[in-house]
Amino acid sequence: MRPGWKKGSALLQTLVMSVLLSMIAVSMMKWVLARYTMSGRNYRSMQAKAHTQYYGSEQFSRWNPVNYPVNFASVPTSGSYTIPSDNKVVNFSRTGINPGTGAPMTVTITEDPD
């Protein structure tokens, strides 16, 4: 066996190991970034849903449900609210309220996802 062969073999093994370790590091970083991105999206989605729940409950408490069959003037048809803590806008609209037929009221609340 030639004397330079062992030196070349060790260099090749070092090169292969460094390539493998760098590939493992890149895949781990991709995984960590994907988890971070997913958790950020989940947080923003849950925050937007909490804002709509807050706004919906605030509006429903103002509509006086005890007088709902009689007093339709207290139930607005649409509106919006800006949440003061982070300047998010939540919109609502209602349809289907009819005093003669007793049709149910449908309320749609649109959340601001950003």
ABEGO torsion letter per residue (X at the ends): XBAAAAAAAAAAAAAAAAAAAAAAAAAAAAAAAAAAAAAAAAAAAAAAAAAAAAAAAAAAAAAGAAAAAABAAABBABEBBBBAAAGBBBBBBBBGBBAAAGBBBBBBBBBBAX
